[in-house]
Amino acid sequence: MPEWLKNAVFYEIYPQSFCDSNGDGIGDIQGIIAKLGHIASLGCNAIWLNPCFESPFMDAGYDVSCYKRCAQRYGTNADLETLFHKAHELDMHVLLDLVPGHTSIEHKWFVRSCQPEENEYSDRYIWTDSVWTSPEGMGCIRGFCDRDGSCAVNFFSHQPALNYGFAKQTEKWQQPPDAPGPMATREAIKNVMRFWLSKGCDGFRVDMAGTLVKNDPDGSANIALWQDFRAFLDEEFPEAALISEWGEPDKSLMGGFHMDFLLHFGPSHYNDLFRCVEPYFSRRGKGSADLFVRTYLKNYKKTGGRGLICIPSGNHDMDRLARRLDEDEMKLAFAFLLSMPGAPFIYYGDEIGMNYVEGLNSKEGGYGRTGSRTPMQWDDSPNAGFSEAEEYDLYLPLDPSADRPTVEGQLLRKGSLMREVKRLIALRHEHSALRNDAKIIFVSSGYPLIYRRTDPSEIILVIINPSQTKYSLPIDITGETIYSTGKGEPDIMRGSIIMPPESAAYIKLK
């Protein structure tokens, strides 16, 4: 693992909504460069940049039409190189979003693949052998070109699936992973990685990493695929970081990824904490974190106790934290997020508690996710400092709330969420037991949530009590409270700890 990744705190940027430098209403690379100081001031030392490549933007850039060209609306390849350079000057690292599973229908690979005459791209995508045959278990597009066959899609109907083969072939048109077509696909993606790494990119967050090889029930073929990528990177770019959107760390880490994301869908119970009707971190909460903790520990065990599972505050696919939690509740949520193992990820605007904007029309495939993708709110100037464009030209409407939070406002206000986030990140950097690879031991998963973070040099007890009830905890310790927030500090007595309601604390044990 690259040394820098062991202490990385990431900031996720949705480029079209972050900062517009040229007044066209859409965020861009130069805008990101102008705001690097804000990211660094939080204590974040790494950036995940959502897709910024050439695209028709039918899925917000997750439909790539050229992997090696920055989208014109964001700037140029030279702008991206400048971003890498400026970030490195601030001792920050930048991961690009790699989408290796599918492209846009406008990609030149796909245009050539659609031709009826056989060519080098004929097997770049998954095609059946007849237009009347659909790929089982997958959507498809067909009847749109002269090639006979149906082309599988990964998600939206304009995202044809790249061909990495089938682990188990049940139809004659399905190819094994080591067939020439799938092998050519993986080499093409290696060339994409090589292109950007040579320009100063520090690695990739990989979209849908565990789904490239199809019909792979035990994941072994996808593991082998990524082990091949890992060997390539180890030989040419050994410091390149890889973080997977896989959600199965036993597979992703074996495949050569350094960390895996805890997914917000499926059986993770992650959204029980933040985004259900009565989330755990709300004073309205009535459940417990037990199902989450049990699921987390199951995955933690699969990491061999290394805990390399990234837990984001949110992302471009989730509701904003503020849709279910108020500012005080979000402080408790961040006390959790910034004290867990694995690299934390803060979605732009979550540090100030940006709202989910209700009732927006879908934009670029956002649908219900669109309300979490609105422009960053920098200050109280026109368009919240996001852009000098006319309001009707903005990528998305701003939060219309009269009390919408801004970076400037939170910087000036004592006790703001942003100030709390900065304090928590500083503690994480200061204390080795809070860092990405330190151990975790859960003590309680009800109310309050209690766990120990440990490394050879220190032990820190984390207690988070979102409920409205004060608790007397039968815990016999001696230690120093190094952090507290909410309605008072814990009272450490002989044989017990009194934990105030709606509060959180870190106690360094002696």
Secondary structure, DSSP 8 states (H G I E B T S, - for coil): --GGGGG--EEEE-GGGT--SSSSSS--HHHHHHTHHHHHHHT--EEEE---EE---SSTTSS-SEEEEE-TTT--HHHHHHHHHHHHHTT-EEEEEE--SB--TTSHHHHHHTSSS--TTTTSB-B-SSTT---TTSEEE-SSSSSSS-EEESSSTT-BBB---BSS--STT---TTSHHHHHHHHHHHHHHHHHHTTT--EEEETTGGGSSBS-TTSHHHHHHHHHHHHHHHHH-TT-EEEES-S-HHHHHHTT-SEEE--SSSTT--HHHHTSSS-TTSTT--S-SHHHHHHHHHHHHHTTT---EE-BS--TTS--GGGT--HHHHHHHHHHHTTSSS--EEETTGGGT----TT----TT-GGGGGGS------SSGGGGS-SS-GGGSSS-----TT---HHHHHHSTT-HHHHHHHHHHHHHH-GGGSTTSEEEEEEESSSEEEEEEETTEEEEEEEE-SSS-EEE-----EEEEEEEES---EEETTEEEE-SSEEEEEEE-
